[in-house]
């Protein structure tokens, strides 16, 4: 029997300035019985409110939640504040995954990216260390959905690049860094990237 699904909409916000470890907040906006209803509601809200001009970061997660089942989140759709889908995240990390053609990768090693940490309510700035594996890599060994994420290097709590701090982040949750970074912070991220490449 297929479990019943509800869709929870969450707004994720990071107020400016966008600096590493800036606090992030998540606000549940509603729970819907169908994905189409959730999409219609979110689209109406975004049209009504217009684009976000705060200088911060705002995006929306639509989480399909299986009721009365062990695997809670079945899949997630991520929308930017401009009402465009940024991607779909499969909730089953063990499902086979065919790899990602390099042409489909939004970010390349050395790119600076921002993301809201899945481990703490904070915004992180990091450097892409590696892209998801390609279909050729998938043919050499079985990949799962868990392999579909980018490896992003971050700095430690003191801002030092001599660390193994990192995160595995789905492309839908990665944002290019277009905001100001100090020269020292940018240089430390580049050293973090070079250190990984050795």
N, C-alpha and C positions, 0 to 999 in steps of 0.2 A: 504494500500500500504506500502510495506517495504521500510524504508528510505535507501538511498544510503550510503554506508560505504566507508571511506578511512582509511588507516592505517598510523599512524604517528610513526616514530621511534625516540626515545629520548635516548641519552646517559647521564647517571647520574654519576658524578664523585665527589669524595672527595679526595683531595690531602693529602699525609701524612704530619704530623703525625695524626693518627686517634684519636682525643681527643674529649670529649664532646663539642658540639657546634662549631666544625670545620666547615668552610664554605663549602657548596656543590654547584655544578653547574649542570645545565641541558642544553644540546645542542641538538637541533633538527637536526637530520641527514638526514631526508627525509620523503616524503609523498608518499604513494603507493596506487594504485587503488585496489589491491588485497592482501589478507593476505599471500598467497603463494609467491608472488613477494617480499614482505617485508622480509619474512623468508629467501628466497634465497639470497637476497642482504646482510642481516645481517650475515648470515653464511659465505658468501664469504669474507666479510670484516674482520670477526674474524679470519678466516683461514689465510688471507693475513697478518694481523697485529700480529698474534701469541698471546700467553697469556700475560696478563697485569702483569708486574713485578715492579710496582711503589711502592708497600707497602701501597697504598691507597685503595680505594674502587671504582670499576667501575661496573655498570650493565646497562642493556638496557630495556626500556619499549616500547612495541609495543601496542599502544592504537588504538582500533577500534573506530572511531569517526563517529557518525551518522550525516549526513548532513541534514540541514533543519528540525531538530527535537529538541524537548525540552531536552531529555536526551542525553547529548553530548557524553560521553564515554560509549560505549556499553560493551566493555570488554577490559582487558589488559593482555598481556602475558609478563612475566618478564624473561629475560635471563641474566645469569652471563657472565663474560668476557670469560669464557671457552666454550661458545656456548652450554650451557645446560639450558633447561627451568627450572626455579625455581618455576613456578606456574602460574595459571590463576586467575585473579580477575574479577568477574562478576561486571558489572557496575550498575546493578539494585539492590540497597540495599533493596528494598521492596519485592523481589522475595523470596518465601519460601525456606528454607535451612534445610537439614536433620540432621545437627549436624556433628561432627567430632569424629570418634572413637579415644580413647586415644592413641592407638598404632600408629595412623597416625600423631600424633602431633610431630613436630620436636623439640620443646622446652618445657621444664617443668618449673614449678614455681621455682624461684631462679636462673635460667640461666641468664647470662649476654648476652645481645644482642645489636647490633647496627642497626640503621636505619636512613634514611634520612627523616626528619620531613615533613609531608604533609602541615604544616602550615608556615614554614619558610625554606629558602634554607640553612639548616644546618644539620650536622650529630649529632645524639643523641646516647648516651650510656645509657641503662636502664636495668632494671631487670624484668623478666617475673613475673607478679603477678598472672595471671590466664590464662588458656588455653581456646580455644573456647569450647562451650558447646558440650556435647556428644549426640549421637542419643537418649539415654534414656531421656535426658533433653528436646530434641525436641518433644518427645512423650508426655511429661507433659504440654507443652505449645508451641505455634507456634513460631518457630525461622525464622528469615529472613537472607538474605545474610549479612546484617549489623552485625549480631551476630558472623560471621565467623572469627573474628579477635582476636589476642592475646591482653590482657591488659598488657601494659608495663609501669612500674613506672619509673619516671625520677626524677632527683634532681632539686631544684629550681635554680634560677640564681646565688645564692650565694653558690651553692653546698650543700645545707642542705637537709637532708632526711625528715624533718618534714614538708611535703608538700603533697598536693594532685595532683601534676603535674603528668600527665600520657598521654599515647597515645593508640589508638586502631589501631593495625598494622596487616596487612595480612601477613601470613607466607612467601609469596614470596618476601616480602620486609624486612624481618628480617635476620640479619647475625650474626653468633656466634662471640663473642668477642674473638679474638685470638691475639690481639695486647696488648701491655703493658698498664696497668692502675696503677696509684699510689695506694699504700696501703690504704691511707686515702679515696680516691674516691671509691675503691672497698668496703671498710668497710661501707661507707655512703650508698651505694646501698644495701648492706645486711641489714642495719638498715631500709631502706625504705621498703624492702621486709618483714621484721619482723613486722614492723608497720602495714602493710596491713593485715597480718595474724591475728592480734588481733581482 
